[in-house]
Amino acid sequence: MKLAYITRVRLPSQSAQSVQILSMANSFSRILGDKFRLISNSPTCVNQQTDEYQHVNWLSYKCNSLDVFNTLWFALLAVKVCIRAPDTIVFSRDIVVALFVVALKRVAVYEAHSEPRTKLSAFLFRLASKSKYLRLVCISNVLKEYYVANYGISEMSALSIHDGVSFNEYLDLLSLSKSELRSSLGLPLEKLVIAHTGSPSKGGIDLLAPLLLRDKDKIHFVHVGGTKEAILQLTQQLLDMGVSNIDFREHLPRSEVRKIQVAADVLYYGVSKEWSSYWCTSPLKIFEYMATGVPILATRFGSISEVLNSSNSYCFDPQSEQSLLSAWDAICSDSKVSSARALVAQREAEQVYSWDSRAQKILDFISRRSTV
């Protein structure tokens, strides 16, 4: 099989989208070798790509035009691939790219991370979905069910598969003690550290306020990620609620973020209906959390329940303060049970949710559905 991953996303960058695409490109490349190509937009020239991706057959174009022309440019690159290499399957997160490919009667795999957000994107997907050449990969089962129910996509032409993690990136850290890590990170040794990483606006951090207030002398909450402005706004919001045992830090290199995750006593994931993708998301940090072997405290909401459950984490109802406090008390009351759940999550991160495993399952799906 020959596969071309085509994206107008600028690579590399610190965004979760960039991390997800490059992780998949890495895995596709390891499996397919020179039969895989990544074609992307880039803020830099090709020669400035990092050593981490040197083995990837990567064609990078710098396209700073308006979004509509940017989209058309990469769609035309897809057409070029189809004409020059008709045996190549195109993989993309861009529906316009997928639409151009199926219009040429070539197989396109469209990876959906949410429902169509605009009338135009819904119209374009409906056009593409009428083609027998379209294949669909969704990042959660509930999202796949949405497309099947609303766009008439065949169950056989759609795959649901969550995102993943590079488990090996955590191996060296797992051999270090929490005290050693905390000393290097400026985290307190005498308190229980709850950590949250990622976007502060999507993190449901305010949901933790009742717990942070009740156990303010025992808990130190640290968050990493977001702009200075977003952090200041959230800090003030929590201070207005009386919460002061907080430690907010702006964007850090991913290596430092991993250190904070491993150094924590508990890792927190929260989401509410205020975030439009709460019902179908597959956030990278969930799988990063799982890789650490640290107990996870998470909202029981939307597609996250497809991954986190009572065997690998502690989930609570985001609309119930008592549910949050009970979940936290359960974590603290029996360290053997909480450690056992964390170990289950870690094994799943390594064996089920690795990027290589995800890439192989997608390739198997494409192989089964490559004939038209």
N, C-alpha and C positions, 0 to 999 in steps of 0.2 A: 504493500500500500504506500502511495505517496500522498503526503499531507502538507498543505500550505495554510498557516495561521496568519490571517490578514487583519490588521487592526490599525485604526487611525489614532489610537491612544499614543501619546508621547512616552517613549521608553528610553531609558529607565527613569523612574521618579519614585518619590516616597509614598505615592498613593496606594491604597489597597488594591485598586484596579490594576496598577502596574505590577505589583507583587504577584497577584493572581495569574496574570497573563505570562509573566516571565517564568513563574514556577511551572506552569503547564508547558511552556516552550522547552524548558530544561528537561522535563520528563518525556515529552514527545521525542525530543532529540536523542535522549539516551536509548529509547526503545527503537526508533526508526532510523537513527543515524543520518546519512546523507539523503534519505528519502523524505526528510522533514525540512521545511523552510519557515522562518518567521519573517513576515513583511510588516514593518511598522513605521509610524511617524516617530521622529526623534528630535529632542531639543538640542542634540549635539551631533557631531559627525560620527560616522560609523567607527572610525578608528579610536574613538573615546569610550567605547563600550568596555565595561569592566571585565576583568579576567574570569569572573564567575560564569560568564556566558560566552566565552570564546569558542567553546565547542559547538555552539548553536549556529546553524547556517542562517545568518541573520542579514536581511536586506533592509536597510534603514534609510528612509527619505525624510528630509526636513521640509515640512509643509506647514507654513504659518498663515495660510489663507483663512478666510471666514469659514465657519463650521460647515456650511452647505457645500462649498467648493472642496473643502477638506474631505468630506464624505464622498463626493463624486470622484475625487482623485483616487482614493483608495478602492472605490468600486471599479474604476477603470483598470487599476492594477490587477484586480481579481479577474477581469475580462482578459487581460493580457496573459495571466497564468493559464486560464482555461484554453486559450487559443494555442499557446506555445506548448502546453503540457496537458492535453485533454484527459490523461489518465490520473491527474492530480485532483484530490478532493479538497475543497476549500472549507476551512473552519474559521468562524468569526463571531464576535459579539455584536457586529454591526448588521442590522437587518437590511440596509441598502446593499451592502456587499453580498449578502446571501441572495437577495432578490435578483441582482445582476447575474449571479452565477446560475441560478435555476432557470433564468430566462434563456440562457445558452444551452439548456438541457444538460447541465453538469450537476453532480451531487454537491450540495452545500450543507454544512452542519452549522446551525445557528444556536449559540449558547445564550439562553435567556436568564437574566438575573432579576427580572421583575416583569410585571405585566406591561404592555405598551403604555407609555405615560401620556402620549398625545394622540389626538385623532389621526394625525398624519402617520405616526408610527404604527397605530392599529390598522390603518388602511394598507400600509406597506406590508405588514405581516400577513394580513388576510390575503393579499395578492400572492405572496410567496407560499403561503400554506396550501394554495390550490394546486401547487406543483408536486408531482410525484417524486421530484428530485430533492425536496427539502427534508432534512433530518433535524430534530430538535433535541437539545440537551438542556435540562432545567436544573437549577441548583438546589431544588427541594422538591419533595413529592407533591406537596400542596400546590406548587407552581405548575408542575406538569398537569395535575388534575384541572387546574384553571384553563390551561391552553387546550386540553382535550375537550373540556366542556363548552368553551366559548368560541373555539376556532375550528372545531371538527378535525383536529389532528388525530391521526390514528395512534392507538396505544403502542403499536409495533414500531412506529416512526419516532417515538419520543422516549427519552431516557431521563430519569431523575437521579441526580448524583450530587451530593454535597461537596463543598470545597475541602481543602486539605491542609497539610502542614509538612514542613521539612523536619522530620523528627531528629535527624542527625545533627541539626543545628543546636540542639539542646543537650547533646550527650556530654560534652565537656563540662557544662554548667552543673549537671546533675551530680557530679562527683565532688562539688564544693559544698561546704557547710553554709547554712543560712547566716550564721554570725559573720562569716568571712565576707559573704556577698553584701550583707547589710552595712558592714563597716565601710566597704568601698563605695556604697551608694548613699551614705548618710541617712540610713533608716534606723529607727530605734530598735535596740535589742530586747528591751524589757516589755514591749507592748505587742499585741496581736496586730499584724499588718494585713489589711485588706487592700488589694491592688486592682486597679482597673486601667486598661490600656485601650487607646483608640480615640475616636471622636467624642468629645465631651457632650456635644449636642444630641448625639444618638444614644448615649450611654445610660439614660435613666438614673443618673447619679443621685438626683434629688430623692429617689425612692428610698435610699439608704438613711435619710435623715433621722427617722425614729430610732434606728439602731445606733447611729453615731451619737445621738443625744443621750440615749439610755446608758450606753457603756462608754461614755466619753473619756473616762480615765483608763480604760483598758485597750481601746482601739486607736490605731493610727491608720488613716485612710490615705493612700497615695494614688494619684491619677497621672498618667503620662499620655500626652497627645493633644493636638489642637493648637489654634493660634493664641497669641497673647491676649487678644481681645475676648475670645470665647472663654478663656480660662478666668479672666478677671470678672466677666459677667457671672459665671457660675459660682466663683468664689464668693462674690457679694451676695448672691442668692442664698447660699448656704449660711453665710454669716448672719443674714437677716433672719434666718430660721433658728439661729442660736448655735449652729454647728461650727466649731473652731478646730477640731482635731483632724484637719485636712492638709494635704501636701500636694499641690498641683504643679506639674512640670510640663513645659512645652515639648514639642517634638524632640525626640532623641534618636540616635542611630538604632537600627533594629537590634543590634548586638546588646545595647544597653537596656532596651525594652525587655529583651529575654531575661537579662539578669534580674530585673525588678520582678518579673513574673515568677521566677524560680525562688527568689528571696522571700516572697510573700507567704503568709500562713493560709490565706484564702484569696481566691481570684473571683472577681465579681463581673457578671454580665447582666445588664438590665436593659429593658426596652418597653415602650408603651405604645399605645395606638396613635400617639402624636407623630410617630415616625411612619411614613407611608408604606415602607417595605417590611414592617414588623412581621407580617403574616407569612412571608415567603423567603426571608433572608437566610443566608448561610455565611455568617461573618467569620473571617479568618481567625480572629482572636479566640473564638470558641475552641478551635482545634489546636491553637498555640497553647491555650490554657490546659487542654487535655494532655499535651505532651510533657508538661512540667511535673506531673505527679502531685500537684497541689490541689487540695479540695476546692470545688467550684460551687459558688452560690449564684443562682441565676433565676431570672423571672421565668415562670412557666407560661409561655405565651407563644403563639404562632408556630412557625416551622422549627424553632429551636427544640421543641419537644420531640422532633424526629431524631435528634442527636442526644440530647441530655435527658436523663430520667433518674429514677430513684436508685438505680444500680451504679451510676457513675458520677452523680452530683447531688446537690441539694437545691431543689426548686421551690419557689414560693409564688403565691398569687400577688401580682403587682398592685391589685386593688385592695389588698388586706394587709394592714400593718402587723396584725397578729401572726399572719402566715410568714412574714419576713422574720419576725423575732423568734418564732418557733423553729424555723429552718436554721437560723444562726445558733440557737441554743442546742440544736441537735448536733451541729458540727462540733461545738465545744464540749459537749457532754461525754462523747465517746470517741477518743482519738483513734482507737483501733478501727472502728467502723468508718470514720471519715477517711482514714488513710487507705482502707481497703477500696472504698469507692474511687478515690483518686487513682489508685493503681489500675482499676478496671478502665478508667478513662485513658490512662497513659497507654495501656496495651492496645486500646482501640485506636488511639492516635497513630501508633506505630504500625499496626496490622491492617486497619480498615481505612483510615483517612490520610494515608500518605499520598503525596502528589503522584508518585509513580503508579500506585495502585489505581488512582483516579484516571490517569492517562490511559492505562492499559484497559480499564473497563470501557472507556469511551471508544478506544480503538476496536475492541471486541464488538461493541454495539455497531460501529460503522461497518465493520466487516460483514456482520450478519445482515445489514441493511444496505449494502453497497450496490446490490443488483436492483435494477428498476424494471 
